[in-house]
């Protein structure tokens, strides 16, 4: 097992280097380099900033040297300083935002798995029933609903018309003056809408996947055998079928992670949540390149780590993967 | 196995597809939407870009069915024109993604070895980036226009097709007819394009049909953030963005463009799944799995 984990770990090193390379290619995309964008009207384009930029990116040197220099610093997680007047280190800025995004995404994932598994299993065991049809409709609508539109509609309904829930930020303005329990409720109530919106699409996709996985397993010989032995349908489903149907789910969860994190770009900007996604949008608009680059590298690395964890977990629960060395996707 | 694209095969496909009411309904809606987009200049009751200060934020009425926006422009006309952008972005970006995916997937699956390894590691690498972060980073450095948007969405959405085509090629290249044509001296390009690719067309088409709505959703999201197609061009995403500051007083600017996206994406998905189900026996035979471009 340790060998398997080690092999997967080694395999992800080239990917890590690849991440920094792609990120670097992105920054070199700008015709004439990133400086070209800092036009005279741009308030960020003072001569000092340009000077610092040229030095930071080594723009006066050949491209491969530039990449190497940047890589050397990136390995030490030194992504330079923000272009904004505050000039704070990129890593500090990201460090403030990362926990918020991670926290939200973990909750979303827990909710998606918690609901999607029973929904999918019930759909599969009652294929073509009314319940199955209703969830199928939900799945198709869920797939087709733009998350930002759903967010706006819910804001209109619960925030504006009914006035039940707050629609921006994580805390109310008077948070400091609230009692302890009111503070907790205040925080929770700020989370409800963003989390509902973020889980909606994922829930649809995931319950569909669960249904499919379950349908495939139920047709297997060992499930027939379990039935033939005279076990109750309940035992057959929960013991023999569900466990095997859940196996590929681990991988799918990891594969879904980039989608979820990517979704936080839109969710966080709509609900004004101070996370990585909002930071990304703000940095793109203020052309704060060091932050954009740092963000991209960190987010991709996070996904890579999540994939690694999923792979190893999969290897733990399913010995076939460990020995076959092939991933079932 | 029947010759791909032969008459019998198409008839068998159509028989299954036409029995799927949801897919046929979706197909009808898609046709209507395409017609509306093409005829937008004729059908739009107002000039979508002409402001009218006397008609700011009017609720839906007889003369403006879907109301007007903060500049007094007709929302219905803007939604109609927006559908042209959405369709164009959907088709072109999926075309780009499919082209890259087919070329790289074919090279990987046909040659195997080092080429295969390189391509598949590139796929893994691209999949590690959350798509919206990558798109935003690229757009930060480029001037946003409809062409940039199409290209970037295409460039970040080819991985599914590449995997699919590779898998098809891996199985097909061991088949007798391929080995035979190689043994009589057919070159690699001829074998790939004349013998293998036609047999892999069905799953590619399914992936493309399902990729169009995904691309439309992505474009709408980018335009909503203000990083997509720029004003004054109307797109569903930027109409929603325009309405964002007025959600308390002008719900019609939020409800209708979003509904347009929902209906469009839903119908394409229904058609795509319908095609896939109708092709299913063949898909299962070649052990291919349908994927959507860019998801």
Interface residues (C-beta under 8 A of the other chain):
Chain A: X14 X15 X18 X19 X22 X23 X26 X27 X29 X30 X34 X37 X140 X141 X143 X144 X145 X146 X147 X148 X149 X152 X153 X155 X156 X160 X255 X258 X259 X261 X262 X263 X265 X266 X269 X277 X280 X281 X283 X284 X285 X287 X289 X292 X293 X295 X296 X299 X300 X303 X304 X307
Chain B: X121 X122 X124 X125 X126 X127 X128 X129 X130 X131 X132 X133 X134 X136 X137 X138 X139 X140 X141 X142 X213 X217 X220 X221 X224 X225 X226 X227 X240 X243 X244 X247 X248 X251 X254 X255 X257 X258 X261 X262 X263 X265 X266 X269 X270 X295
